[in-house]
Amino acid sequence: MSSRELARIFVSRADAQRVAERLLDIVMTSYNVSLVTPAEGEGLAAAFESNKLSELEVLELLLELAYRTEPEKLRSLIEELGQQT
């Protein structure tokens, strides 16, 4: 499943904002945060400040960054969320 498809699933959830915050937490607390480019970080900061983390494009970016920085944590989160539906 692509990041876009998964983001579409997450954006339709009632708890999309909470999912986005959990993805952001995975990315920002990673020891591999250096894999996030400055432009990507600025985009996330802007989305956070404007309360747009749960929008499709931002969720897609968060998924891609979580996969890049912490693939195992992302897999665990996806499994957990799948069991909550």
Residue pairs with C-beta under 8 A, 6 or more apart in sequence:
3 60
3 63
3 64
3 67
4 60
6 63
6 78
7 56
7 57
7 59
7 60
7 63
8 56
10 16
10 19
10 20
10 54
10 59
10 63
10 81
11 54
11 55
11 56
11 59
13 19
13 81
13 85
16 54
16 59
17 53
17 54
19 54
19 59
19 81
20 53
20 54
20 58
20 59
20 62
21 53
22 77
23 59
23 62
23 63
23 65
23 66
23 74
23 77
24 44
24 48
24 53
24 62
26 66
26 69
26 70
26 73
26 74
26 77
27 33
27 36
27 44
27 62
27 65
27 66
27 69
27 70
30 69
30 70
30 73
32 68
32 69
32 70
33 69
35 65
35 68
35 69
36 44
36 65
36 68
36 69
40 61
40 65
43 58
43 61
44 53
44 58
44 61
44 62
44 65
47 53
47 55
47 58
52 58
53 59
53 62
63 74
66 73
66 74
66 77
67 74
